[in-house]
Structure formats: C-alpha cells, structure tokens
Amino acid sequence: MTMEETGNRHMDAEEIEAYSLGDLAEPEAAWFDEHLLICDLCRTNVEACDAYVAAISDAARHIRRIARLAKPGSGSGARTGVAGGS
C-alpha cells in the first residue's frame, strides 16, 4: 500500500492496535512505518498504544509469577497446612 493508494489518511484505533501488536500484513505495516515518519499525530497514538501494550504484558507476567509462587511446594513461604497459632 502506498501513500497514493491510501491518501493522506491517519491510522484508526484498530489499525494502531494491530500495528502495536505486530498483527498487520507486510504491505500495510510498511505503509504505517512510512506514515509514522511524517505524522506526529499517528506516531503519538502508536507510542501511547505501545506503552499500554507493554503495561498489560508486564501485568500479565506479574500475575503469572504470583500464581507460580502461590502453588503448593513452590518454596515461596506459602501456607504449609499448619493451622493456628503460637
């Protein structure tokens, strides 16, 4: 896809998300790469989406780590089945 084929349009939210996730086909991704060189608005929107995707990925890793540590026998200091007190 070339600028002539698409005009001077901006990326929409779905395209930005797909671009950030690496889910665009090569011709479309190449057009976006080129468009981002000249369009501050789309570049800003992609940067915001990239930050969001990174934050969600970090949160998912954190949740998986906590779940792994909470498994019995993981050596995490989780409860060992001893009830009560002192």
RARADA-V982640 format. One record per residue. N is the residue number from 1. RES is the residue in one small letter. SS is DSSP state (hx for helix, st for strand, lp for the rest). Layout:
n = <N:N>
res = <RES:RES>
ss = <SS:SS>
This chain:
n = <1:2:3:4:5:6:7:8:9:10:11:12:13:14:15:16:17:18:19:20:21:22:23:24:25:26:27:28:29:30:31:32:33:34:35:36:37:38:39:40:41:42:43:44:45:46:47:48:49:50:51:52:53:54:55:56:57:58:59:60:61:62:63:64:65:66:67:68:69:70:71:72:73:74:75:76:77:78:79:80:81:82:83:84:85:86>
res = <m:t:m:e:e:t:g:n:r:h:m:d:a:e:e:i:e:a:y:s:l:g:d:l:a:e:p:e:a:a:w:f:d:e:h:l:l:i:c:d:l:c:r:t:n:v:e:a:c:d:a:y:v:a:a:i:s:d:a:a:r:h:i:r:r:i:a:r:l:a:k:p:g:s:g:s:g:a:r:t:g:v:a:g:g:s>
ss = <lp:lp:hx:hx:hx:hx:lp:lp:lp:lp:lp:lp:hx:hx:hx:hx:hx:hx:hx:hx:hx:lp:lp:lp:lp:hx:hx:hx:hx:hx:hx:hx:hx:hx:hx:hx:hx:hx:lp:hx:hx:hx:hx:hx:hx:hx:hx:hx:hx:hx:hx:hx:hx:hx:hx:hx:hx:hx:hx:hx:hx:hx:hx:hx:hx:hx:hx:hx:hx:hx:lp:lp:lp:lp:lp:lp:lp:lp:lp:lp:lp:lp:lp:lp:lp:lp>
